[in-house]
């Protein structure tokens, strides 16, 4: 099992969701985060105050998958989230020690396999 | 009017008040529209209205007023009042004999401003601000000016006998068809039809609708250009029609979805105001109430239909103002009663010809507005790009066009000190 953490542009979220849906990747978490990669700073001016805005809004996906799903999940995210400009984000693949499904107590691969899928 | 007419204090007081009331409608429209876009585009949307308060006001004072209202030919006014020459403190015989000419100019300016601002609802969240400023400055001169002249400034539609008390045709049909043309030239927002564009702040939309109604008393009752019984009639109709329209609108909502929506209530009020605008000083109050109720139906169903089309006329200016204005203009020809307005009867009072005149007026304004707006935007687009890039659209118009955000947190914002300040440290 792996945990895939992807940081993407907020405006690519719909594309990523669509791509994951096509790959039959079900079960994910999405949160809004602020971060800084290598983007050029954005400058804003409020009357006499000029600021450089160094944190940019990003969306963070967290997806627990069984091993044979890792490749296709990563590829789907990479393809859907890419614009080619600096600031497209990152995908991290992390090892997972244990997973439990709270409702049933199922563990590991069974816990990350959606209900109704063999 | 007798050539010896002198200024009347009550008229002057009412017209200065009306001018201020109508001016407030443009910021109100900004909030009405601003509430319906996402939080990355709210400043841009509200500023599209505020920009007309600046750019169209100046263009109107310098040139637009003369083109619309100074004596000219059947199609356009002359240049004798350009740069405010001759726009003085005496009464203007043909336009407003009992108020200072400069106040008439200012009152009419507020109409030119809000009409231009109405168009912006069609093209939110994707137009470059530079191109927009050029567009609105030219639009008020090239499209609003002539149409106002046709109906109110001594042009051919006025001579034909068109009844347009406060701008059902000049303002609303005009803005509605210009909006449709603008949406077609600009093209859809990226991902339109794939992604839902939800309103970012519905309370803003309700606030805007409320203030629009308040300002609209100046718009309609001020169009009497005097504090007289016709102003009172227009005031009463402006009071009644939006209520009736919002009742019908919310009932249609209730029947269709089982719920009464906030944006529906706000839209019902605005459409009711639009529908009664051309009729406000011409129809008895009970017909005003009926017109508001009937007027809900075409706009309501055009909004539903439009949402399923491939045309991203984003905030439904066409349905609310184009369709609502045309409905109001035609119904004015049905419900007008000479015993109330002192001018002309409509169909029910025995003058079916008036409906034909109203139809011609609507068609002429719609055709000119649509075609001329289409051509104007193509010309502006040849000089400077109209559309923001897809990347700018993704980030939102607020940071990319204005370098500001509506709701800042300050996190990650690093103060850039001026060189002089740095030198002192």
Contacts between the chains, C-beta under 8 A, distances in Angstrom:
chain1	res1	chain2	res2	distance
A	9	B	394	6.9
A	11	B	394	3.8
A	11	B	395	7.7
A	14	B	191	7.1
A	14	B	194	7.2
A	14	B	195	5.2
A	34	B	411	6.2
A	34	B	412	6.4
A	36	B	412	7.0
A	42	B	399	6.1
A	43	B	403	6.4
A	43	B	416	7.2
A	44	B	399	6.9
A	44	B	403	4.9
A	44	B	404	5.7
A	44	B	405	6.8
A	44	B	408	7.9
A	44	B	413	7.5
A	45	B	403	5.3
A	45	B	404	7.2
A	46	B	404	6.6
A	49	B	415	7.1
A	50	B	415	7.6
A	50	B	416	4.3
A	51	B	413	4.2
A	51	B	414	6.2
A	51	B	415	5.8
A	51	B	416	6.2
A	52	B	413	7.1
A	52	B	414	4.7
A	52	B	416	5.8
A	53	B	399	8.0
A	53	B	412	5.9
A	53	B	413	5.2
A	53	B	414	8.0
A	54	B	412	4.6
A	54	B	413	7.5
A	54	B	414	6.0
A	55	B	411	5.6
A	55	B	412	2.7
A	56	B	412	8.0
A	83	B	391	7.1
A	83	B	394	7.9
A	85	B	391	6.4
